[in-house]
Amino acid sequence: MTLRLYYTNATLLDFPATVIDHDGDLTRVVLDQTAFYPTSGGQPHDTGMLGGVPVIDVIDDEERIIHVLAAPLPLGEVRGVVDAVRRTDHMEQHTAQHLLSAIAADTFGWETASVHFGAEHSTIEFAVAYGSGAQLAELASRAQAAVRAALPVTVTFEASADAVAAGLRKAPPREGELRVITIAGLDRSACGGTHVASTTEIGPIVLTGVEKVRGHLRVGFLAGGRVLAHLAERDALVAALARALSCAEDELAVLVPKRQEELQALRVQLAALETELAGHRVRALLAAATPDADGVRRLVHHATTESATLLKAMAQAVAAEPKAVLILVSTPSVVLGSSADSGVDVGALLKAVIAAHGGKGGGSPRLAQGVVPSGWPMP
């Protein structure tokens, strides 16, 4: 049996212990006591060092805690050191989740269906189909007010009957002794995870997004150090955008939409110019083509500098020319265009080439495009 030191002291990060057993091999060790939290209840495991060896996983095996190490460790006395940054992060996220779940239930009647603690962000799935923007804003505001109130967060061990009688957020998962996490005046929940000692230690809380999943409302959130890291990334992004647009950061909200409008206007102008250029290019190419016995001008042009949009515009421009068929090749892409009086169905032509030589694509009798092998024959 392993004594779980984190149950009574979540800030204990350096501790003595004895390796009393192995689980299969010497890299999977069992201690007489441990401060390493195992993956359970949705909270990820701790990492750190044990006897100078990195701890890469921690497994809850009923009464034992199995520490998976990067190298073998024999029986005997050791010193364990829990990674403080990771532990603190998990404490901030987990207590923030308790806080958000309690406020959502008390304020809107939203019961928590499930929780996910991720490496970068976490989510709470509420058993409701919809939450308004105003409700989410109120949830975030109330949570931050609770953080500022510095409410004590305490750990008690209670008989399940006594815990239920005193009130629990949810029915206990089992009978017997329960570990209860209490946020003063706000929440009592049976939980085995690590938590801060006061809501003020959570730090800032930010809701990051909402989505509907299985008829439930899933809300993303960040807490504590993750919020600070997120804000630093956002600040860097805003600063980079301001530099790129040669403006002050507070001018971005006005300047970005203006630049988008200008860009759209330029795209319209470019499309018009490409259409005009396409007509000129097609007429120049067809002028050099020798008509066949039926007077149809057939030409294959190997494009090297034309853009994909220009090639398509050129193929479309062929329709306005008398008795013309133009095949534009930009390996491995090909675009075909023909005039109605040419008698050539370029869609059928491309389909026949693909059937005989491979490739993919399709189109109409007047315009077709696709990808075909190099060296395919021109009929």
ABEGO torsion letter per residue (X at the ends): XBBBAAAABAABABBBBBBABBBGBAABBBBABBABBBBBGGBBBBBEBBGGBBBABBBBBEABBBBBBABBBBBEBBBBBBBAAAAAAAAAAAAAAAAAAAAAAAAAGBBBABBBBBAABBBBBBBBABBBAAAAAAAAAAAAAAAAAGBBBBBBBBBAAAAAAAEBABBBABBEBBBBBBBBGABBBBBABBBBABAAAAEBBBBAEBBBBGGBBBBBBBBEAAAAAAAAAAAAAAAAAAAAAGBBAAAAAAAAAAAAAAAAAAAAAAAAAAAAAAAAAAAAAAAABBBBAAGBBBBBBBBAABBAAAAAAAAAAAAABBGBBBBBBBOABBBBBBBAAAGBBAAAAAAAAAAAAEEBEEEBAABBBBBBBBGBBBX
